[in-house]
Amino acid sequence: MLEIWGRPYSSNVIPVIWTANELGLDYTLQLAGGSFGKLETDAYAKINPNRMIPAIKDGDFALWESLSIVRYLCDRYGAGMLSPSDIQTRAIADQWMEWSASRAFGPVIYLFFATVRTQPDRRDPTKIEKLRDEAHEALTILDAHLADHPYVCGDDFTMGDIPLGCVAYRYFNVEVERPPLPNVEAWYRRLAQRPAYQNHVMRHFGTNPDEWAALEKACASEGVL
Ligand SMILES: N[C@@H](CCC(=O)N[C@@H](CS)C(=O)NCC(=O)O)C(=O)O
């Protein structure tokens, strides 16, 4: 049985959980990180010596780094579907996954922290506007690409859409004015029709640390997603 270690509200864990659900995999979620702890244990260091989430165990095989996990799951359980079999199409998927991490994730996650994870009276409008502009500037590159393609690799949804789809949910759900990005918005609406995206990415993310802790407790009592 596949084990996914992490907390389901963590930005690096969500792509792994979404992938497992797109692939229809049976897995157990081992709640770890944040208030769930466990990262300091010797047992966890054997799974991920960085003591970070996410990590997986697939039988005896352990793997960490979220994008490596997404690729592994798609290669092993979704070859020819989420992991394109054509080498160049696969390379385009890789390109957008790397670009998500190197270019889009940073400004969007800092924008998320500066808004959702900061109490309203402590928010800095200048910083928020700067991060919004950086995020928008990055996403204009994706917008131009999506003008000719419904998904990042062409006609089909692939692993190339997964990290960026997680970034997009945060970008479109923080409380800021956003300049239009028509092609990214249309692609986001396409993703929003996918049940696995609705159930595992489009989650309420709490507006203050107390609410966030309460979400984690609720999640712990659910035991699974
Ligand atoms: N590059 C790593 C980053 C992992 C990472 O930063 N994980 C954070 C959560 S998003 C973490 O483990 N934080 C400690 C915690 O959640 O307790 C990946 O993509 O897997």
The ligand as an SDF file (V2000), in Angstrom:
LIG
                    3D

 20 19  0  0  0  0  0  0  0  0999 V2000
   11.4440   21.0750   -2.2830 N   0  0  0  0  0  0  0  0  0  0  0  0
   10.6900   20.3480   -1.2830 C   0  0  0  0  0  0  0  0  0  0  0  0
   10.1860   21.3460   -0.2650 C   0  0  0  0  0  0  0  0  0  0  0  0
    9.5600   20.6500    0.9130 C   0  0  0  0  0  0  0  0  0  0  0  0
    9.0430   21.6460    1.9530 C   0  0  0  0  0  0  0  0  0  0  0  0
    9.4190   22.8330    1.9690 O   0  0  0  0  0  0  0  0  0  0  0  0
    8.1600   21.1470    2.8300 N   0  0  0  0  0  0  0  0  0  0  0  0
    7.6380   21.9630    3.9040 C   0  0  0  0  0  0  0  0  0  0  0  0
    6.1090   22.0290    3.8250 C   0  0  0  0  0  0  0  0  0  0  0  0
    5.5290   22.7860    2.3340 S   0  0  0  0  0  0  0  0  0  0  0  0
    7.9460   21.2920    5.2340 C   0  0  0  0  0  0  0  0  0  0  0  0
    8.2910   20.1310    5.3100 O   0  0  0  0  0  0  0  0  0  0  0  0
    7.7730   22.0610    6.3140 N   0  0  0  0  0  0  0  0  0  0  0  0
    7.8780   21.5460    7.6450 C   0  0  0  0  0  0  0  0  0  0  0  0
    6.5130   21.1950    8.1830 C   0  0  0  0  0  0  0  0  0  0  0  0
    5.5310   21.2380    7.4410 O   0  0  0  0  0  0  0  0  0  0  0  0
    6.4400   20.8500    9.3760 O   0  0  0  0  0  0  0  0  0  0  0  0
    9.5450   19.5950   -1.9790 C   0  0  0  0  0  0  0  0  0  0  0  0
    9.0610   20.0780   -3.0030 O   0  0  0  0  0  0  0  0  0  0  0  0
    9.1760   18.5030   -1.5090 O   0  0  0  0  0  0  0  0  0  0  0  0
  1  2  1  0
  2  3  1  0
  2 18  1  0
  3  4  1  0
  4  5  1  0
  5  6  2  0
  5  7  1  0
  7  8  1  0
  8  9  1  0
  8 11  1  0
  9 10  1  0
 11 12  2  0
 11 13  1  0
 13 14  1  0
 14 15  1  0
 15 16  2  0
 15 17  1  0
 18 19  2  0
 18 20  1  0
M  END
$$$$
